[in-house]
């Protein structure tokens, strides 16, 4: 993604998926950035008036000030999205047993298999976006761009030519897609081909051309907070038309043991030596597949690498974790000799990730003793008995902070030797990506790019090469980056998957690729060089070398020179070339050409295969002599043209959807994790309204030209001009300043649906905040608080105020007043209002507190709340995360609530959907269970809730949408035609039967409820 320069520390959370490499979690995060440009003196000054080095220093300092990370490094932090969501699912317990996830999947399947009786389900319709447009004012390069969701893998039919070519693309949550005409003049046609999968979170694709067999490994291995865990490997022998799932059975005996006291530095006897429990079952369920290798001499021999995985999403958080829990398989490097029916774990040992969890849940068997798993593997091009693998380091076994890098086996995986060390094995995020290729003389060349999340100079990413990988040791590798650093044109590959001013993320986007038959060509893909793009380079999203890594050129922008459009957010130069999206994950090159297809957080881009020397552009940039030399090198051979291939890929990972009350079928807003907030106007072509990781959004109920959007935490904007991308203004400065980080990853925020309170917006952080005039005076906000150049915690921007008793507004606090002491902590999780009543507001917290206010429109300090879940009659109220509230339009004291997590974790209060009634006369409340926990719905966490005007209830889950028809007691699937995908948000249009579903990877769908 792209990053606005105006983002400050906590705004960064909206653009990051935090790394969680602690004892509970392995979810890590990707900088998912979307662009904006501040009106800064050093960007607006004339180049010949600037000192070049000072300009870059100022720009870097601006970024550094705005993007300071909370906590130590990036490995954790209390606001990390994955940690947040895991806590939601764990419901106060130390872990979520994996068996509960298995049970939930089975429960959904049971509901799906039921007959629907007299229920006419209707058919889901994809409403898009199928074409998702970034306007030119919101891109780094200044050129418009068609985007899609995160691409995790690509596979190419080796018979491809530049006229006829079959390509398969895998999306993070959107499944596998195929194009048979990727070079079509009007753009390729894409077909979704993984509708039969149990999950559409895809990690890798492998096409075995010799046997016309395609393998798709599920579960994304990129370690972001929304890199969902998978459910095994699928195989197709007809290009993806039909699939079978590999049985992938394994049996791993009790581990040899690990000294947890030595690992954690505790006195002997504290934890002692612990043993990983035995495991029998599928090798990859609940894990993420990073590579599938087929032995060319025997297709029955498969090698598979796996990492840990995450699971779970809702509209107010961005990912979850299936982490350390009993029942999960080991992870690492696996071998099958029977075509995938059975697998054996290779070179493993016990690791001690958390010795305090019951049932030895934190003691895991992992290949190479890796804390995270193996993220890449390859076979030698000359001998399939020579296998290479790249694990993350060993940080939780003795010897500590060792291993990682690249390993080699010369006996088909039986024994192993480390041939390339980690950059810094003490970094749990240290990742060595590599590629192998044959060279003259019968030798194997290997390129290795290695880095981590560390900004320390010795830890920053470097590129290495050896020309004899079969015999190489660490000393055999040439440090190509070091050679470049000592040349007259440094900073070509140094920290290519990071930026010293922003952060390093080599654990997330680190691509090393060399095309078959072209050993001197190597590509590196990483993050964006945010502090230098448009100056020393063009962003370094992907860079290319044609001389075996000695020098590189920048593939990120092409050679077109259209003028930068007025009002563009981010391009510091006067031209607007076509540009790539930041955060790179995959690529392929078309055989017998230089045409390449690149995969990133913004989908697919294709290069022309021809190059142009545009180094003269460097002379117009304010650069020091050394940076000028680097710029000239980097721009000496750029693509003549870059073209998006994303039209037709409906793979964006949405969080929520809102509608215009005056035109609810043709006017929507929807936020998504990777590509901002988009606007729908009736076709499957949608336009981006604002950048950033989009969460919640909304319209003024009476004036749809007034909108709001949310980034992460408690940062929000409003717009008075129909979503004009250049007219967004900071609205939540008082919230961000007063309760920094005191909110869900995506804070709940709603526009009042009652026309009598049309300017009112409610936001939930620790307290409930309110504005009654759309955050303030339009003229003042547009003049003083423009989004492109204003800090999000500027208290002058927005007039939100806390509502509730003075000094007692924090609804999550433990206090001897109306709030009580039970179920304290967490954040506000859900808010709801009704179209019929301006006084009533329902509020819930992540810990299961439920409040009602009957005067939410009163003066701020006069607003009162009554806590419902602790009243007489509320004994069934679960102490779990409330994922949705729907108020009865005819009785504001009557509502329906949905709960996440598992009933098994709160056996005294089972259930996921409840009918709740508050009796103000007796001051009591009752909870009526509508799913029975293990009954009609099953123990299936609910991520979202909606209700039709007729009285049908709809529940979003990790696998699809369920429906409880009015008057029925049995849940059924809602509609036909919705793919298997996580549902992050549901929105029912008031007074109608139209339901919108925000899916995490398959865009937005609509169901007209019959």
N, C-alpha and C positions, 0 to 999 in steps of 0.2 A: 504494500500500500504506500501511499504518499503521506508526507507529514507536513502539517502547517507549521510554519516557523513561529506562529503565535502560541503554540501549545506550551503550557507550563507543566510543572511537575505532575500534578494530578490529572491534567488533561492527557498526559502520556498514557495513563491507564486505559484510556479509551482507544488507544492505538497499539497497545501491547497485549499479547497473551503471555502472562507472566510465567516464568520457569519455576516449577515447584519440584525440587529435587531433595526434599527433606524426608523425614521418616514416614510420612503418610502418603506423599504424592510424588508422581514423576511427571506430572503435566508440566510442560514448559510453554513458553509463549513466543508468539511471533510479533514483531513490530508490524502492525497492520495499519499503514499510514495512508492518509489521504491529504491532498495538498492544499495549502493556503500560503499567501505571501503577505508579510507585514509591510506597512508603509514605513520602512526603516531608512534613516539617513544614509547608511552605507550602501543601500540599494538604489536610492533615488539620486545620489550624487553622480556627477559626471565622472567617468572612469579616469580621465586625465587629471582629475583633482585629488585622486586617492593614492595613498601608499598601498601597493598591492598586498604586502604581507599583513599590514594592519587591517585591511579590508577583510581578509580571510579570518584573521584572529577575532575581529569584531563579530563576524557572522557566526563563527564557531562558538564564541562566548554567548551570543544571543541564544543559540540552540541549547547550549549547556545550561544556561540559567533556566530556560523554560522546560527542560526535559530531565532535570535531576531525578534520579530514581529513588524511591523510598526503600529503606531497609539496606541490608548488606548485599551487595551485588544485585543480581536479578534472581537469585535462587530463593525465592520466597517472598515474605511480606504479607501482613495480615489482610491486605486488600486484594491479593492475587485471586484471579477469577476461578482458577481450578480449586484452590483451597476453599474458597467460598462455596462453590457448588458441592464439593465433597462433604462439607459440613452440613449442607442442606440434606443431602441424601443419607448421611450417617445419623442425623437426628440426635446428636449428642453422644453417639457411640464412637468407639475408637476406629471402627472400620465398617464397611458395608460388605458382608459376606457375598462372594461372587455368586453363590447359589441363588441369592435373591434376584440377581439380574437374570439368571437362567430361568427362574420361576416366572419372572415378569414377562419374559419373552414367550414362555409357554402359555401364560395366562392370556396374552394378546392373541396368540394363535387359537386358543380355545374359543374365545369370543368370536374370532373371525370365522371359525368353522361352523358356528351355529346357523341354523336356518333363521331367516328374518321374518318368518310368519307373514303377517299382513303389513309389515313395515316396508314401504316403498322407499328405498334408500336414496335414490337419486344418483347422479354421476358427477364426480369432481371434474372441474375444468381448470387447466392451467391458464392463468391470466397473465403470467409473465413475472419478470421480464424475460423474453426470449432474445430481445435486443436491448441492452442496457447502456445508455449513452452517458459518458462524462462530457459535460460542456467544456469548451476550450478555456473558459475562465477558471476552471478548477483543476487544471493539470500542470505538472511541472514543465512540460515542454511548450505549452501554449497551444497545442493541437488537440482537437476533440479525440475521443477514444471510446471504442465499444468494449465493455468489460464483461466478465463472467466470474464465477466462483473460483476458488483456489484449485489449481491443477497440481496434482501430486505425482502423476506418472504419465508417460507417453510410450506407445509401442508403434512400430513402423513395419509394414510389410516390406521386406528387403527387395522386392521386385518393383518398388516405387520408381517412377520417373517424374520429371517436372511437368508432365501432362496428365499422367494417371497415377493416382496414389491412394492407398488405403491406410488410414491412421486411426489408432485408438487412443482416447484420452480418458484419464481417470480424474475424478473430482473428489475433493476432501470429504464432502457429505453428499455429493450428487451422483455417484455411481459411475458407470462406464459408458462412454459414448463412442460411436464409430462414424467416420466419414469415408466414403468411397471416392470422393471427388474433392480432395482438399485444395486442388488448384483451380477449381471452377472459377470462371471469370466473375460471377456475381457473389462469390464466397461459397464455402463448403456447405453441404447439407449434413446435419448431424442427427443421428438416431440413438436414442437411449436404449441400451441393450442389457441392462442388469436388473430389470424389473423383478426377476425371480430370486434375487439375493435376499438373505435375511437382514442385511444392512448394506447401505450404499456409501459407507465410509471406506474409501479405497486407498491402499498404500502403495501398491506396485502393480505393474503390468509386464508380462514377459510373453513374447511371441516366438515359439519354437517353429521356425519356418520349415525345418526339415520334416516335421511331422504335422504341419499346419495346425498347431495347437496353441491356443491362447490361455494364459493363466492370469487370474486376477486375485491378488492378495488383499483381503479386507483389513481394515484398521489402519489409520494413518500414523506413520512412524515419526512425524516431524515434531512431536513433543510439545505442541502448543496446547493451550487449555481447551481448545475445541478439536483436537486431533482424536477423533472418536476411536474407541477400541473396536476390533473387528470380530467376526465369527467365522474365520477360516479362509480357505482357498477354493476358488471356483475354476473350472476347466471347461474350455469350449474347443470343439474340433471343427466348427463351422463358422468361424469368424465372430462368434458372439451371438448367433441366433438362438442357440440353446446352450445350457450349462449343466454341469454336474458338480457337486461339491465333493472335494476329497475327504475321505473319512478321517485321515490324519490322526489316527490313534497313537497314543504313546503310553509308556509305563516307565516312570522314573522312580527308582528306589529311594528310600530315606537317605538324605545327604550325609556326607562324612563329618559335618559339623564345622562351626566357625566360632572363634573366641570373641564373643560380643564385648567382653570387658576390654580387650585390646583394641577393638574397633572404636569404642566410644571413650576410651581413656578413663574408665572407671576402676575402682579398686577390685582386685580379684574376688570373685564370689558375688559380685553385684548381679550380673546376668549370667555369667559362666559361659561354657561352651553349649551352643544350641544347634539343633539339627533341623534342616529343612524336611518337612514331612514328605512322605511318598506321594506321588501323583499318578493317577491313571485316568485317561480320558482324552478328549480332543487336545491336540498340542497347541492350538492357536486361538481358541475361544477366549475372548477377553483380552487379547493381545493385538499388536499391530504388526503387519507383515511389511518388511522393508525390501526384500528381494526374493525372487524365485529363480533358481538356476536349474537348467536341464543339461545333463551330460550328453554331449552330441554323439557319443559312441554308444549310449544306452539310455533311451528316454525313460526307462523305469527308475533311473537314479536321479533324484531331485535333492537339491540343497535349498534350504529356506532360512532366512534370517528374520528374527523377530525382536521387537522391543516391547516395553510396557505400553499401556494404552489408557485412554480416559473415556468417560461416558457420562452423558447427561447434560441437558441444556434447558433453560427456560428464558422467558422474555426479559427477565431482570438479572440474568447472569450469563456468562459466556463460556460455559463448558463445565465439565465435572470430571470426576476421577473414579474409575474402577482401580483401586490402588492396592494397598497391602491387605489382603483378605484371604481367609481360607478358601480353597477351591480353585484358585487361579493356577494355570499351568506355569511351569518354569519358562524362561525366555532365553534367547540367544541364537545359537547356530544349530540347525537340525539337518538330518540326512534320512532320506527314504530310498530303499532299494526295490520297492514294489509299486512304484508309480504314485505314491502318496497315500496308500492305504495305512501305512504305519511309518512313524518317524522315531528317530533316536537322537537325543540331545547330545551334542558333541562338546568335549573339553570344558566341562562344567565344574563348579564348586559352589559351596554354600556362601551366601553373602548375608550379612546381618544389617537389615535396613531399619528395623524397629524391634528391639527385643522385648518391648513391654506389651505387645499385642497378644491377646489370648489365642490359644490354638496354634502358636508358632506362625501366626499370619505374617509376621515381618521377617521371617527367615526364608529366603528364596534360593533356588538353584538357578544359577546363571552361567552361561558360557563365558569363558575368560574372566569370571568373577565380576562381570560388569554390573554397575549400579543401574544402568538404564537399558542395556541390551546391545544388539548388533544391528547397526543401521545400514550396512552395505556389504555386499559380497560379490565375487566374480570368479570365473574359471579362467585359467591360463589359456590363451588362444592356441598354444601349441600342444598342451597336454592337459586333458580334463582331470587327471589325477592331482594336478596342482591347483589348489583352491586358496583364495584370498578372502579375508574377512576383516571388517573394521568395527570393533566394539567401542562403546564409550568406556572410560577408565574404570578401574577397580578402586572404589572409595569406601567400601563397606566390608572389606575382608583384608586379612593380613597376607602380604605387605600392603599397607594402606597407600593410596594415591599412586598406584602403579598401573602398568598395562595400558590399555587404550591403544591408539595408533592403528597400524595395519599389521595383520598376522598372515602367515603362510603355512599351508600344509602341503607336503609333497606326496602324501600317501592317502589321498582321497578323504581327508578330514580326521584321520586317526591321531596324528600328532601334529603339534603346532609350534611355530617359532615367531617371535615378534620381529618384524623386519623394519618397521618405521615407528618411532616412538611418538607419543602424544606431544603436543606443544607444551602442555602443562597438565600432567595427570592428576594434579590436585584439584583441577577444575572438573566438576561433574559434567559440565557442558562441553568438554573438549571433544570435538568431532573431526575425524579424518575421513574426508571423502576422497575417492580415488577412481582411476580409470586405467585399464591395461590395453595394450595394442601391440601387435607384432611389428618388429623392425627387421631390417636386413641382417643376415647372418644367423637367423634362427633365434634371436633374442626377443625378450618381452620387455617393452618399455612400460613403466608405471608413472603416472602423474598422481601426486597426493597434495590435496589442499587441506590444511589443518588449522583450526582455530577454536575459539570458545566464546564465552560471554564476557571474558575479561578484557579490560581496556589497557592493562599493563603492557608496555611495549614488547617485552619478551613473549607475551601470550598472544599477541595479535596474529591474525591469519597469515600464513606463508604458503607458497607453492613450492613443491619439491619434485625432482625427477630422478629416476634411475633408469638406465638402459639395459639392466639385467635383473629383472625382478625375481627370477627363479633362484638366484644365489645371493641377492642383495641382503646387506645388513643396514642398520641405520646409517653407518658411515658412508655407505655407497650412494646416498641420495644427495643430489646437488640442490642447494638452497637457491632457487631461481629468484626468489624475492630479495634475498640478501644481495645477489649480484645486481639486481635492478637498483637497489637502494644505494649502491656505491657507484652507479653510473650517473651520467649527466641528466637523466630523466627518471628520477625516483618516483615512488608512490603509484606504480602501475598496478601491482597486485597486493601490496601491503594492506592487511586488514580488509580484503575484498568483500568479506561478509560482515562488515561493520563500519562504523564511523567513529573516530575518536571523540567527536563532539556530541554524539548521540548515544552510542552503545554498540556492542558487538553481539551478533546473534548467529554465530556459525553453527550452533546446535540445531537451528531451524531451517535456514536457507543456505546451503553449501553444496554447490553442484560442480563436479569435475567431469568433463565429457570430452572424449576424443573420437571422431567419426571413424567407422571401419575403413581401412585402407588408406588412411591419411594420418600417419603417426606423428607428423610434425604439427598437426593442427590440434589445439586444445582450447576448450572453452572453460571459463570460470563463471559461475553464477552465484550471486549472494544478495545482500541487501543494497540499499541505495547509499551512495556517498553524499549524504544530505548537506554537509558543510562545503562541498566542493562542486556539486553539479552546476553546470553552466559556467564554471570557471576553469579549474584545472582539468576537468573531465566532463562528460555528459551524464554522469550518474553511476556508471559501472554496474548497472543491474546485471548485464552479461558482458564479458569481455572475451576477446579472441586473440590467439596467437597462431601464426603460421610458420614459426621458426622454433618449434619445440619448447615454447615457454620462455624464450629469451626476452621478447618484447610483446606488448599487447596493444590492441586497439579496442575502442569502446563501441559496442553494438547497441547501446541504449537508445540513442536518437539517430534518425536517418539523415540523409543529406539534403532533404527538402528545406526550402528557405522561405516559406510563407511568412508574412509579417505577424508578430505577436499581436493578438487581438486586444483591443482596449479593455482594461479592467481585469486582465489575466492575473491570477493570484501569485504565480510562482516563477515564471520565466524571467531571469534577470537580463536576458539579451533581446535583441530586436527581431529575432526570427523565431518561428514556431514549427520545428520539425515534428514528425510523428515520433512518439516515444513509447518505451516499454513501461509497464507497471512495475513497481518495486517488489522485492521479495521473490526470489527465483527458486524453483524446485525441480524442473525437469527440462530436457531438450532432446531433440533428435535432428540429424542432418540428412537430407535427401541424398541417396546414393548418386554418385557421379555428378555431383553439383556442389555448390557452396550454399544452397538454400537451406535455411535452418528454421525449425519451429521451436519456439520457446514457451515454457509453461511457468506461470507465476501466480501470485495471489490475485491477479487480475485476469486470469485465463490464458489465452493463447495468442501469440504474435508470430507472424512469418516474415522472414527477411527475403529480399529479392535474389540473393545469391551473387550480387554484384556489389562492388565496393567503390567508394569515392574518397579522394583525399580532400578533406575540408579543413586541413590544419590552418589555413589562412584565417579561419574564424578566431583562432586563438589570439591573433594580433589585435583584435578589437576588445579583448577581455583584459581587465586590470589584473595582471599577473606579475609576479616576481620573475626574474630570469630563469630560475630553476623550474618554477611551476609552468612557465611558458614552454620550456623544453618538453616537459611531461605532456602538456596539452597537445603540442604538435605531434608527439608520438601517438597519443591516444586517438587523435582525430585524423590520422593519416590514412585510415582505411575503414570507413564506416559504411553500413548498408546504404545503398542508393535509395531503398524504400523499405519501410516496415508497414505491415498490414495486419490489422486485427482479424482473427479467425473466430471471434466469439459469437457472432450473430447465430442464433439457434441453439446455443448452449444455455439451458435454463438450470443453472447450478449455483446461484447465489445463496448464501447462508443468511437467511433473514431471521430477525428476532421478533418482530411484531408488525402489525398493520393497523392503520387508522383510516377513517373515512370522513369525507366532507358530507355533513348532514344534509346539505341542499342538493347533493348529487352523489349519493353513496355508491352507485353502481359504476360510475365513470371517473371518480376523483378520489384517489387514495394516496397515502404516504406510507412508506415502509422502510424501516431501518435494518441494516445488516452489518455483520461483523467486519467485513473486509472492504466494503466499497461505499460506505456512507448511507445517506437516506435518499430514496428514489421516489419520484412522483409518477403516479399512474393516471392517465387521462382517457382510458377506454380501449387501448390497443396493447398488444404484447410488446410494443416498443415503449420503454420507460426512460425518463431522463433523470439524472442525478440532480438533486436539489441542493445538497450540501455534502461536503466530504466527511471524513472521520468514520470511526466505527459507530454506526448508527444503532441506537437502541429503541427508545420510545419516540413517538411523534404524535401530532394532533392538529386539528383545525379548530378555530373559533366557530362555535355552533351557529352563529348568526352571520358571520362574515368570513367566508372561507379563504379570503385573501390573507388572513392572519393565521400563521402557522407556528408551531414550535417543533424543535427536534432535540434529541439528547445525544450526547457523546457517552462517556462513561462516568461513573461515580455521580457527583452532583453538579455536572456541567451541562448547561442547556442554553440554547439560543431561541430567539423568536424572530419572526419575519412578518412585516406588515405589507409586503408587496408581492403577494401571490407566489412566494417561493423563489423569487429572483435570487440566483446564487450569490450575487454580489451584495445583497441587502440583509443578510443575516447579522444579528447583533447579539452580543453577550447579554444574557438575561438573568443568570443565577449567581452573580458575583457575591451577594450576601450569604448565600447558602454555602458556596465553596469556601468562603473565608471563615465562616463560623463553625462549620462541621466538615472540615477537610477529610476526605477519605471515609466519611461517616455514612456511606451509602452502599447499596448493592452495586455490582459491576455496572449494571444499567439500572439506575434508580427508577422506581415507579413514578410516573408523572402523567396526569390526566387533565384534559380540558373539561370544564364543567359542561355537561350535556344539556343543561337547562338554559333556554334562551334568556331567562330573566337574570342569569348570572354569566352572560356570554364571555365576559372578559376574564373570568376566573380560571386560574390554573392551580392545581394542587400538586405538590411534590413531596415525596417521602424519603428522608435520609435517616437521621436518628429521630428528628421531630417531623411533624407535618408542616410544610411551608406553603404559603398562599400568596398569590398576587390576584388582585381584582380588576386590574386594568392592563392585562397582557404584558406585564413586567415593567410598564412605565410609559412615559411620553415618547411617542414615535420620533419626533424631531430630535429630542435630546439623545435618545439611544442611537439613532442613525448617525448623529454628528459626533458622538463621543465614545461609542462602544462597538465599532464595527468588528465583526468576527475576525477579519484578516489581520488585525493589528492590536487587539486588546487582550490583556490577560484575563483568563476566565474567573479569577478571584478578585477582580476589581469591584469593590463594594459599591461604587457609583453606578454600576451596570446592573439594573434590575431592582425591583422594589419588593421582592419576596420577603415575607416576615413569618416567623414562627407563630403558629396558633396553639392556644392552650393556656393553662394557668401560668402566670409569670414564674419563671424559675423551675417549672415542672412540665416542660413541653416534651422532653425526651421520652418517647413512649417505650424505649427499650431498657430504661434504667430500673434498678431495684430500689424501691422507695416505699416508705410507710404512708402512702397516700393512695389515690385511685389506681395507681399503676401496679402496686403490689410488689412482692419479692420473687415470685415464681416466674419461670420462663423469661428471665431477663436476658439481656444481651442481644447481639445481632443488629439488624437494621429493619426499617420499614420495608415490607415486601409487596404489599398490595394496597390499592386505594380504589374506592368505588363511589360513584354518585348516581342519582336517578334523574330522569328527565322530568319527574313530577314534583320534586321536593327540593327546594334550595337549601334546606337546613340540614338534611341528613348526610353524613359522611361515614362510610365504613372504612376501617383501617386494620391491617394485620401486619404482624412482624414475622421475621424468619424463624423465631423460636416458638411461634404458635399463639402469641397473644392476639386477641381480636377486640377491637374497640368500636364503639359507635358514638358519634357526636350528633346531637339533634339541633345544634345551632352553629354549624360550621361556617355560616355566612356572617356571623356576628363580629364585633370588634375583636381583634386578634387575641387579646388577653382575656376576653370574656368567653371564648370558646371552651366548652367543657367536653370531656370524654368519659364514657363509661366502659369499663373493661368487661367483656361478655364471657370470655372463656373461663373465668374464675367464679361466676355467679352460680347460685343454686340451679340445678338442672343442666349444667354444662359439663357434666362428668364425662361425657363421651368425646369432648373436644380434644383432638390429638395435640400433643406438644411437638408439632412438626411444622415445617415451612409451608406457609399458605401461598399457593401459586395462583389463585384466582378468587375473585369475589363478584357475584352477580346479584344485584338488588332487584327485588320484585317491584315492578313499575306501579303496581296498585297498592303496595304496602311497604313503606320504606323500612319497617322493622323486621322485614322478612327477606332472607337472602340465601344464596347457595354458595358454598365455599369448597374449593378443591385444595388438596394437600399433596405435596411431594413426599419423597422418601418411602419407606416400606412399613406396612403395618406390623411386620414381624419385629421391627425394632421398638415399637410401642404397643405391645400386645394388649395392654389394658385399654387402649383407645385405638382400635383398628379402624380402617376406612380411609377413603381418599376423596369422596364426594359426600357432602353433607347439606341437608336443608336446615337452616338455622333461623330460629324465631326468637326475637327479643320482646319481652313483655314489660314495658316501662311502668305499668301500674303496679306490678308485683316485683319489679326489678329482678327478673329472672330470665334465663335464656336456655333454650334446648337445642341439642344437636341430634338430628335424625340421620343415621347412616344410610346412604343410598347405594352403596356398593358392597358392603359386608366384608371388606378387607380381603377375605379369601373366598368370597361367594360369587355373586353375579359378575363382578369385574375381575376379581383376582387381586393378588398383591402387586398392583401395577401403579407405580407413581404417576400422578397426573401433573402435567406441565402447564396446562391452561384449561380454562372453563368458559363456556358460552351457553346461552339459553335463547331459544326462539320465542317469538311473541305467542306462539301456540302452547309453549310449555315443554318442548323437547330440550333435554340437556345434552351438551356435547363436551367431551373430555379429550384433551390432547395428551399423547403419551410419547414415549421414546420410539414408538413403532408406527404410529398412525393416530386416527381419530375414532373414538367410540361415541355411541349415541344411546341415551336412555329416553325412549319415546314417552310422551306424556301418558301417565296412567300405567306404564309398564314397570316391571320390577327387574327386568333382565336387560343388560346392556348388549348392544349389537354394534357392528362396525358401521360407521357413518359414511354412506355413499360408496360408490365403486370407482375404481380407477386411480386412486391415490397411491403412489409408489411407497415402498417401505422407507420411511424417513422420519427423523425426529421432528416433532411439532413443538416449536418454541412459543407460538402465540396463536390464539383464536380470537376472532372478532365477529360478532353477530350484528348486522345492521339493525338498529332499533326499528321495530314496527314492521319487519319483513322476515322473510325466510332465507335470506342470503347470508352464508357463513364464509368468512375468509380464514385461511390457514397460512400462517407464516412458517415455512419449513426450513430446516437447517441444512440446505444443500440442494433443494429442488424448487426454489423460488416460491411464488405465491399461488395458491389454488383457491378456487371458489366452488361452493356447493349450494345449489338451490334446493332447500329442504322441501320435499314434496308435501 
